[in-house]
Amino acid sequence: MSEEIKHNRRRFLGTAAMTLAAAQLGAFRSANAESKKAELADVPDGPPDSLRPFHINVPEAALIDLRQRIAATRWPEKETVTDASQGVQLATIQKVASYWQTGYDWRKIEATLNGLPQFVTEIDGLDIHFIHVRSKHENALPLIVTHGWPGSIIEQLKIIDPLTKPTANGGSASDAFEIVIPSLPGYGFSGKPSATGWDISRIARTWVTLMKRLGYTRFVAAGGDVGAQVVDELGVQAPPEVLGIHSNMPGTVPADVSKALNCHESPPAGLSADEQHAWDQLDFFYKKGLGYAIEMSNRPQTLYALADSPVGLAAWMIDHDARGEELMSRVFDGITEGLTRDDVLDDITLYWLTNSAVSSARSYWDYSATAKKGFFDVKGATVPVAVSAFPDEIYTAPRSWSGKAYPQLIHYNKLPKGGHFAAWEQPQLYSEEVRRGLRSLRKSM
């Protein structure tokens, strides 16, 4: 049998198997069409403001379909450079695909999530999914933690025990938190907005409603990436319920620096060594790393391929920023400092199974439609703020900029390691930072 015939036969068998799995999955979804999340979870009906228990139950047909789509990937040729300057390298993404197809087990993370208290509640016409873990310690400080893109609730799983059970994780009972981890609108198991308008300001207001619905009249908030925008906005809105915020990607860039970066000008004179380093990081990101955000802010609906190709989705998500790509790519070469292969694929598979690649991309359209400041610009937060500056973040916020950006800066620390997904990559360091950074606010409860 010629190689061409063998190839065509494999393609035919793969297509046939994928068609069968798709038919099974389609039949399952049709049978549960009255519930928009029925193919993924059992969510009891209830009043709009009720808290409905949430349980994940991904049908096997969806996992068969995923593996068959990975197997049927049509690969391009290898990149023409010897590094990742053209994007996620072919050898890397093929290692991702191989493990995803033959070694990865979604059921492990599904069981982990189902072992946590999960709920859905309707706020402002949209279902919001969240994890809510209480602490056994008295006077635990309520904390809402917000993920970003391409993250999810998966990012925060490793910090739940350290923050809710501090005495078992190197802390004291007085450091305990009660933690709420919501899925952003359009992400994961939260509802997908059917109209525009779910911008950062609206999400911040929604989080206040959520926390009050859970019975918390005073709380703190933390976040990175999009979550950092949300906590900054909570600092700007400064509702009486918010005691303070913690950010690992703070908005501290001065106006003159921001203008020079956006206009591709030279840096302002007189920058300190830390400020120059931050400039160099941001200058690289603005010139080489901003493509995904521009596309999702301007033309998110065009990204149909992300909903059709799991490998395409994986490459798009891994290629968030150069250092983040390096940290995630290396785990498929056996270097598991910070993350594992399963960590990376748990997050990507969640996007795939919830078909939230395009809906999460559309969120950038909403964010940018009303944004008055850039992602890294000073927003004007007036509440107490704690800043943790990680070296492999898109930029490492200098202390000097942080002090000017946040009039009530109560904590600043530059960490020895960690990047964009700080809670996910370095949960111990991150948890210690949240404890230390927000400790002084407990007396205000």
Beta strands, then each sheet from edge to edge (+ up, - down):
strand 1: 41-42
strand 2: 52-53
strand 3: 55-56
strand 4: 118-123
strand 5: 126-133
strand 6: 141-146
strand 7: 177-182
strand 8: 219-223
strand 9: 242-247
strand 10: 385-389
strand 11: 409-414
sheet 1: 1+ 3-
sheet 2: 2+ 4- 5+ 7- 6- 8- 9- 10- 11-
end
